[in-house]
């Protein structure tokens, strides 16, 4: 009995150790290929930070497990915002990503968006939003962890697309209309980063208090999901469930920060295919019957076309 329990506990660490090995392998390969130590530090640090967060999550008692996610959020989010943004003076905002692409600059911001917010989503789903986002690491400190009123109607979810369009339009106007060009590590890039983040935090905090929902900004305003939703449909990591264990208590729905009707997927015999899932694992942690788990699988025949949301 003791031996079996030990093996079970050891298996809990396969994911953090696997991610640690994956990121450090990528770091070493890119470092050797480019002779640029930035890749070694960047991917090595991120892999270590995420592994520490997930390792804490699986090690702590159930009630304290969210602390592991919060540790990962601050380790990765603060690195992106403070080191790459403030110290290296890279514009980590969405507009900065567009400007660097137009200029042909393969800098940290471009690597970050391509890995964490576009192609990496095919594997890790929207785990960036749940475990690493520097905007959410502040918003998750607010007191509205359980949404206290019904989510806004469907048209409000389109605001993020309007935000994305305005950002893209602003970049096009400045680039082709005003002749703006990226100035490497300049005060302009720093001001854009600070101004953009200040606006995000202000809007996010205001919406959280107005709607009694920490993640209101993520659901209605943030433009990043417009990049993530297509690859998220085919992501390998998703929440899976066992309907036989589920007693339909609704705890997962109450704790889901993205208003996903998780039980509806279980009743259809599917994993949680919603592209709104940020893989925060709050539903897994709150389930008293152990009916939910994180699943790694490829199911191309059932991409997330159906979005079951709470009413």
N, C-alpha and C positions, 0 to 999 in steps of 0.2 A: 504493500500500500504506500509506504514511504517512498519507495523507488519510483512508482508510477506518478506520484505527486511531483517529485523532483523533475522527472522528464517533462511533465506538463508545464511546469514553471519555466524550464529551459526553453521550451518551444515558444514561449511568449516573447523571447528576445530575438527570434529569427528576423523579424521585420526591422527593428532598429539596427541590428548588426549588418543585415543585408544592405540597408540604405547607406550605412557608414562605409561599407566596402565599395558600393557602387559609386558614391560621390568621390571617394579617395582614388579609385581607379581612374575615373574621368579626370580628376585633378592631375594625376601623375602623367597620364597619356597626353593631355593638352600641354602640360609643362614641358615634357620632352619634345613634343612636336613643334612647339613655338619658342622654346627657351625663355618664355615669359613667366616669371614667378607669380604674377597676379593670378593665373589660373590655378596654381597650386594652392595659394592662400584662399582664394574665393570659394572654390568648390570643396576644398578640404574643410574650411570653416563651416560652410553651410551644412555639409554632410554630418559633421560632428555635432552641430547645434541641433539639427533635427533628430539625430540618433539619441542625444541626451534627453530631449523632450519626450520622445516616444518611450525611451527606456524608463523614465520617471513615471510615465502614464501606466505602463504595465507593472511597475513595481509597487506603486502606492495602493492603499486601500481604496475601495470604490468611490467613497465620498470625496477623496482628495485627488483622484486621477486627473480632473481638469487642470490641476496645477501643472502637470507635464506639458499640456498644450500651451498654457500661458508662458511657460519658460521658453519653449520653442519660438513662440510668437515674438517675444522680446529679444531673444538672441539673434534671430534672423532679421526681424523687422528693424531693430535698432541698427544692425550692421548695414542694411540697405540704405536707411535714411541718413544715419549719422556718418558712417565711414564713406560709402560711395557717394552720398549726396553732399553732406556739409564739408567733409574733408577733401574728397576727390573732386568735388564740385561738378558732379554729373547730374544732369536734369533727369531724375527718375520718374517724372510725371509722364503720362501718356503722350503728351505733346513732344517731350524730349525724345521718346522712342521714335516717333515719326521723323523728327528733325535729323536724328543720327542716321536713320535709314536713308533719307534723302541725300545726306552728305557722304554716304558710304563709309561711315565710321562704325566699326564693330567694337564698340566699347562695352563697359559693364552693364549699362542700361539696356542695350540691345540684347546682350547675352541673357540678362535677367528675364526680359519679356519673352524671348523665344523659348527659353528653357522652362521657366516657371508658369508662364501664362498662356502659352500656345502649344508647343509640341509636348512638353512635359505633362500636360493635362491628359494626353492619351494614356498615360500610365497612372499618374497620381490623382486623376480627377481634379477637382478644384481644391485640392488640399492646401494650396498656397493661401487661399482666402481663409481657411480655418486655422492654419498653423503658423503662418509667417507674415501676413499682411501688416504693414506698419500703421495703416489707418485703423484697422480693426483692433490692433493691440491696445489702442487708446479707447476706442468705443466699447470694447468688452469690459472695461473698468467701470462703466456706468451701471446703475442699479437695476436695469430692466432686462435681466437675463431671460425671463419668461415674458413673452409678449402679453400684454394685459388687455388687449382689445383685438377685434378681428382685423386681419390684414386689409390693406387698401384694395380696391377693385382692380381688375386686370389692366385698364388703361394706364394706371400709374406705373406699372412695370415697364412701360415703354419709355419712361423718362430717361433711363440709362442709354437708350439708343439715340435719343435727342442729344444727350450729353456727348456721346461718342461722335455724332455728326458735327456738333459745334466745335469740338476739339480738332477734328480732322479739317473742318473748314477754316478754322483759325490758322492752322499750320499752312494750309494751301495759300491763304491770303498773304501771310507774312513771307512765305518762301517765294512764290511767284509774283505776288503783287508788290510787296515792299522790298524784295531782295534781301531778306534776312538770311544770314548764314550762321551756323553754329560756331561759337567761339570756344575752343577747348579750355575747360577749367576756368571759365571767366566769371566775373561778377554777375553778368547777365543770366548765366545758367543757374547760379546760386539763388538769385532773386526769384527766378521763375519757380525753382524748386520750393523755396520757402513760401512764396505767395500761393502756389497751387496747394501745398499741404495745409497751410493755414485756412484756406477756403474749404477744403475737404473736411477738416476737423470741425470748423465752425458749423457747416451745414449738417455734418453727421451728428454732432452733439445736439443741435437744435431739433433735428428730426427725432432723435432718440427720446428727448423729453416731451416733444409734441405728441408722438405716437406711442410712447411708453414701450419702446422697442430699440434695444441696442443696435440691432442690425438693419434698421430702417434704411440707412444710407446704402448699405450693400444691396438691398433688395430693389430700391427704387431709383437711385441716382448714380451709383458707381458705374463708370463706363467699361471697366475691365471685363465683366461677364460677356460683353459682346465679342471679345476675342476668344473666350473660353467655351462658349456653349456648344459649338459644333464638335470640337475634340472631346468635350465632356460626355457627349452622347455615346462615345465608343471607349470611354476610359476603362482600364482593366480593374482598377480598385473601385469597388462600390460596396454599399451596405447590403448585406443579404439577411434573410430571416427564415425562421422555421415557424410556419403557421400553427403547427401542432402545439408548440409551446406558448404561443401568444394567447393571452386572455382578453385582448382588446380593451385594456385599461386606459389607453390614451396617453400614457406618460410620455411616450416617444414624441407624440404630436405636440404636447405641451412644452417639451424641452427643445424641440427643433427650432433653431433660430431663423430658419428659412421657410417656415410654414409648409413643410412637405407632409403630405398625408401618407406616412410610411406604411401603415397597415393596408392601404389599398393595393400597394405593390405586392405585399405578402399574399393577399387574397387572390391575386392574379398569377401567383407562382413565379414572380419576377424578383430580381434584385431591385434596389431603389434606383430607378433609371432617370430620375429627375436631374436635369442639368443645373438645378438650383442647389443641389447638395454640395456643401463645402467640406465634407468628410471630417467634421469636427468631432464625431463619434459621441456626441452628447446623448443620442438616442440609445446607443449601445450601452453606455454607462448607466443610464437611468432604468433600463429594462430589468425588472425584478425577476423575470422568468428566464433570462439568458436566451431570449428568442432572436436576438440580433447579433451580428458579427460583421467584421470587415472581410470582404471576399475579393480574391484576385482571380479573375476569369475573363475570357474573351467570348462575348456573346454577340456576334455581329448581326444575327437575325432579329435581335430585339433591342435595337438602339432606343435611346430615351426619347421617343416621340410623344409619349403621354406625360403630361405634367400634372400629377395629383397634388393639389394644394388644399390646405384647410379653408373652410368657408369663412 
